[in-house]
Amino acid sequence: MSFHVSLSEGGESAEGGFHAPGPGSFELPPVFHVADFGVTKPMLLLILSAVLILAFTIAASGKRQLVPGRLQFAGEAVYGFVRNTLARDNIGSEHYMKFVPYLFSLFMFILVNNYYGIIPFLQFSSFSRIGFVIPLAIISWFVYIGTGVWKHGLFGYLKHATMPSGVSGPILLLLVPLEFFSNILVRPVTLTLRLFGNMFAGHLLLILFATGGAALLTSGNLLYGGVGILSFALGIGVSFLEMLVMFLQAYVFTLLSSMYIGEALADEH
């Protein structure tokens, strides 16, 4: 039995065989409609993550004890990690507590939505859709720009963000536009692409190994069947790797947000 795989545009085999995954795999149909508005699975996952995080924080902090139980210990561990490692170390001891609620919420929100990608029956990382990542990057952008304006004033912050201390003369004609582009315009773009790119690529790999392995196993060819088993084994290995990547992307996004806030509060560029 012949087995044809094509990676042509649209991800479909010209002979109607294996359909290679591609960007179209992320275009999920609506689960239901509200009037003429289609509610998709990723939208429901975002709402579910807010409910889960709220329930977890209430349960972990509701009955605090001197000797914490497992749930309280888990909540305190995550909160302490964000407060000490991400907020205080990057923002400084004077102002960091003002930003802990935002950074904690940001870390938890990204973490939960990332790990949907390996949970059976859900199996979709919300942030593999760029439309869900952009608002998070914009919020972080507003937070650190607003923090800088609050600390230095509008024009003071523009000077702080674009003019390196100790530099003067004609070189500023080159440095100021570059610093403005790098520190103010590009940062939300890099925040977006880093999280989206990793979640998109990881989910695409998992789809490829799962659907490709299934197609090979059902091809009727003994050799292809062996490769199909190998594909499933590689898919399991990639799943474990993705668990690490999912945590790291939540950590990096929150880390960079805290670093940008710390830079906005700094007295010198």
Order of alpha helices (4+ residues) and beta strands (2+ residues): beta-beta-beta-beta-alpha-alpha-alpha-alpha-alpha-alpha-alpha-alpha
